[in-house]
């Protein structure tokens, strides 16, 4: 399943737009709407290229999630793409959250597991709390 336009808009909101490379809260060099691959301090991009990179990054994440063999609703797809965009596929692939999803765990257990992913650089981040709350809610929407 493909990411919805709703999620693309939310990713743009969650990530914010930075046309100059910067270090995020975890110290990762980032540019555009949260793009981290092959970015160096001093890099600059346009709004158009930031959107293009976002769409490419999302397409790659969709492919990665597809390899897991999950049957997902649109809401689940959006929630997991948002989470993986932020934490990375390797961390998600080995997460308790994925194990709970595979087991068909309760809404409460899955929501609690989303809530664990709110730290960056060892600090609890309000922005990640808001994002995880949205993802948990979206996961249970159709």
Number of C-alpha atoms within 10 A of each C-alpha: 14 14 21 13 10 10 21 18 10 16 22 16 12 18 17 13 15 18 17 15 21 21 13 14 13 11 10 17 20 22 29 26 24 25 22 18 12 8 15 16 12 10 13 16 13 12 13 9 14 21 17 14 19 19 15 13 18 21 15 14 22 20 12 16 20 15 9 11 9 13 10 15 14 17 21 22 25 27 26 24 28 24 22 20 21 18 14 13 17 10 11 18 15 10 12 14 20 18 14 15 14 13 9 11 13 11 15 9 14 20 19 15 17 23 18 13 18 19 16 14 11 9 10 13 15 11 13 19 17 13 25 23 18 15 25 23 16 18 22 15 13 10
